[in-house]
Amino acid sequence: MATVDDCRQALYDLAARLDADADARGRLDLDRTLACRVTDLGAAFHGRITGGRLVDITDGDDPKAKIALVTTSEHLLALVAGELDVTRAITARQISIKANPFDLLKLRKLL
């Protein structure tokens, strides 16, 4: 099992990857709040997707977030590392993403 610090670092790594990828920023034209809930650790993080970037990542849940990712620590790390396909993970119920359908389609491009 991964730690809370590992999960936090994975989200920071994802944010850095998006910052460096101009193509991803162009494909991800959302402005939404995001919550990431890590079920096996009882931890949560939240931030904002804006201008194709993931910003303002901080500890704690945001119950009003427009997009919510719910998963375990190991699946979060695998997803961010590109080792877990988001579509297969959703189908296998390894992750759950609560978002409107249009946002979900855009998020597939991110992960």
C-alpha positions in Angstrom: 0.0 0.0 0.0 1.2 3.5 -0.8 1.3 6.3 1.7 -0.5 9.6 1.8 2.8 11.3 0.8 3.1 8.9 -2.2 -0.4 9.9 -3.4 0.3 13.6 -2.9 3.5 13.3 -4.9 1.7 11.5 -7.7 -0.7 14.4 -8.0 2.2 16.9 -8.0 3.9 14.7 -10.7 0.7 14.8 -12.8 0.5 18.6 -12.4 4.1 18.9 -13.5 3.5 16.7 -16.5 0.5 18.8 -17.5 2.6 22.0 -17.1 5.2 20.6 -19.5 2.8 19.2 -22.1 1.4 22.1 -24.2 -0.7 19.7 -26.2 -2.5 18.4 -23.1 -3.2 22.0 -22.0 -4.9 22.6 -25.4 -7.0 19.4 -25.2 -8.1 20.0 -21.6 -10.1 23.2 -21.7 -11.9 22.7 -18.4 -12.2 25.0 -15.4 -13.4 22.7 -12.7 -12.7 21.9 -9.1 -11.3 18.4 -8.5 -11.4 16.1 -5.5 -9.3 12.9 -5.2 -10.5 10.5 -2.5 -8.1 7.7 -1.6 -10.3 5.1 0.1 -7.7 2.8 1.6 -5.9 5.6 3.3 -8.9 7.6 4.3 -7.3 10.6 2.7 -8.4 13.2 0.2 -6.9 16.0 -1.9 -8.4 18.7 -3.9 -7.4 21.2 -6.5 -8.5 22.9 -9.7 -8.2 22.0 -13.4 -7.9 25.3 -15.3 -6.3 26.1 -18.6 -5.2 22.5 -19.0 -3.3 22.7 -15.8 -3.8 21.1 -12.4 -3.3 23.8 -9.8 -3.8 24.5 -6.1 -3.4 20.9 -4.9 -3.9 20.7 -1.2 -4.9 18.1 1.4 -8.5 17.6 2.3 -11.7 16.8 0.5 -13.9 19.2 -1.4 -17.5 17.8 -1.2 -18.6 20.4 -3.8 -16.0 19.5 -6.4 -17.4 19.2 -9.9 -15.1 16.2 -10.6 -14.4 13.5 -8.0 -11.9 10.7 -8.5 -12.4 7.8 -6.0 -9.8 5.1 -5.9 -7.2 3.2 -3.8 -3.7 4.5 -3.3 -2.1 1.8 -5.5 -4.6 2.4 -8.4 -4.0 6.2 -8.1 -0.2 5.7 -8.5 -0.7 3.3 -11.4 -3.1 5.6 -13.1 -0.8 8.7 -12.8 2.2 6.6 -13.9 0.4 5.5 -17.1 0.4 1.8 -16.0 -3.4 1.7 -15.6 -5.8 2.5 -18.5 -8.5 4.8 -17.3 -11.3 3.2 -19.3 -10.4 -0.3 -18.2 -10.0 0.9 -14.6 -13.5 2.4 -14.6 -14.9 -0.7 -16.2 -13.2 -2.9 -13.6 -14.4 -0.6 -10.8 -10.8 0.1 -9.8 -11.6 3.8 -10.0 -14.7 5.8 -10.0 -14.9 9.3 -11.6 -18.0 11.4 -10.8 -18.3 14.1 -13.4 -20.7 15.2 -16.1 -20.3 13.1 -19.3 -18.7 15.9 -21.3 -16.1 16.5 -18.6 -15.4 12.7 -18.4 -14.7 12.6 -22.1 -12.2 15.4 -21.8 -10.6 13.8 -18.8 -9.9 10.7 -20.8 -7.4 12.8 -22.8 -5.6 13.8 -19.6 -5.1 10.3 -18.3 
